[in-house]
Amino acid sequence: MNVLIIEDEKPAARLLQRRLRKLGLEADTMLHSVEEAISWFTANPHPDLIFLDIQLSDGLSFEIFDTVPVNSAIIFTTAYDEYALRAFKLNSIDYLLKPVDEDDLEAAVQKYRNNRPQPQSLSLDFEQIKRMLVNPAEKAYKKRFTIKMGQHLKMVNVEDAECFFSENKGTYIHTKDNRDYLLECTLEQLENELDPAKFYRVSRKFIVAIDAIKDIVVYTNSRLKVILPTYKDDEVIVSRERVNDFREWLG
């Protein structure tokens, strides 16, 4: 099976390549822009399967198909929210919401293997998808939280966060002024709402902000310890299975 990755963030492309390799798929070619993809498709046989990001460095990936007819199955990798993803469901296109979960990736690959489409059966209404996207040029990540404090509401900006953590079945934001606020969501929900370039889930308990990292220390069992400026309640440890991805995220 020939597999192609089109993703403008090179660390994300390499991470996806490694995860596909674990599933027995080799994605030897990785493209990072609309222009590069158009050039490649005009000079090479089309792959069986494409993992395609929507927003590339020089435009929407749909522009590729406006120029070059592509007869390949497509699995989208996208940071767009559930509202926008209704379009993919309408068109029977599989998608992976960023940050890509390994179990979701395996399920998508298995779905393709079980129902491998014939090239002539691929009919993707990209115009309909584009119409369904909300502000396609920019993902609307979470910018602030409204927190209830007694009879009052307090606004806390995401940029003020050092980290998010779970404790006693609650989810908290720890701010740079060394305060904790209880949120009405889970860490899993936050993963989809926060900008993945600025926040990373280092373990089941913590999501850290890249601009709040004070130091990183080698820890036991091939793990890493993240030092934050004010958070001292517990050790922020990068779990062993996330260390390589964390390094990639750091750039």
Buried (B, 14 or more C-beta within 10 A) or exposed (E): BBBBBBBBBEBBBBBBBEBBEEEEBEBEBBBBBBBBBBEBBEEEEBBBBBBBBBBBEEBBBBBBBEEBEBEBBBBBBBBBBEEBBEBBEEBEBBBBBBBBBEEEBBEBBEEBEEEEBEEEEBEBEBEEBBEBBEEBEEBEBBEEBEBEEEEEEEEBEBEBBBBBBBEEEEBBBBBBEEEEBEBEEEBEEBBBBBBBBBBBBBBEBBBBBEEBBEEBEEBEEEBBBBBBEBBEEEEBBBBBEBBEBBEBBEE
